[in-house]
Amino acid sequence: MKLSRPLLIGAGIIGTLLLFVALTILLIPAGELKALLTKELERQGYSMRTSQFSKAFPIGLKARDLEISDARGSLIKLDTVTARISLPALCIGRVVVCYHAEIGKGTIEGEVSPQQNGRFSLSLDGVQLEDIPFFQSVAEARVKGDLNARASLQGSKEKNTGELRLWIKGAVLAGVKISGMPLPDAAYDTIQGLCKVNNGKVNLESFTMQGKGLYVRLKGEIPVVGSLGSAPLNLTLELMPKPEFLESQKFVFLLLTKYLITPGHYQIPVRGTLAKPVIQ
């Protein structure tokens, strides 16, 4: 039985793609690949450090003690991270990169597929907030909590769609400030968030924080027109403290008096950018 000419051509294209991708990763030294990645991060304003960077079997890369920083300090540290090209997907002509990382006792994993309209997926399970250096080095806050999240996106930055869901258990947020304005220290039983992404705009469908004596709600949108850090904010932070909680932190709420809408209900406009939020 002879294969038809289109099938032979298709098989040849797939075979060539598989060979090209495999040779690209297998033949280029890990040091050069690291240098390329470092240069790309620097172009976006970030720096990368790692204690080990090498190839991962069969076609991939792995690193240990990976740290990403910017001018403000350390943003994230990963104990291990591995990225591999999916061979089953490659055999049918698709390039899919599967990644997996460990941060403390938590895990981060997902897939990236440039061919499938920029398809991206992300899962976070059991990541401890205190293991993310961003909160201390940039936000100068003391945080605890068990973070879990699911995200899926597809499309270009201007025409992307998708959603992000997150939930945090046993959260403690202290020392949080926005443009120098302190917010109440509180422990939260649950934090839940749902963000919808459509045509380059992130809409906060729901973001609530149920605390002991304090209920917090964040709403609004974030248009992503350039880099993520420069995305302009159009958010409203609502604080609804119970009388006993308000009394326990009356100095903080005294500073927030001008945002008092009704007794026990504060509405705080948050503007600026994602990298530098500002309370108006």
Secondary structure, DSSP 8 states (H G I E B T S, - for coil): ----HHHHHHHHHHHHHHHHHHHHHHHS-HHHHHHHHHHHHHHTT-EEE-SEEEEETTTEEEEEEEEEEETTEEEEEEEEEEEEE-HHHHHTT---EEEEEEETTEEEEEEEESTTTTEEEEEEEEEEGGG-THHHHTS--EEEEEEEEEEEEES-TTS-EEEEEEEEEEEEEES-EETTEE---EEEEEEEEEEEEETTEEEEEEEEEEESSEEEEEEEEEE-SSSGGG-B-EEEEEEEE-HHHHHHTHHHHHHTGGGEEETTEEEEEEEEBSSSEEE-
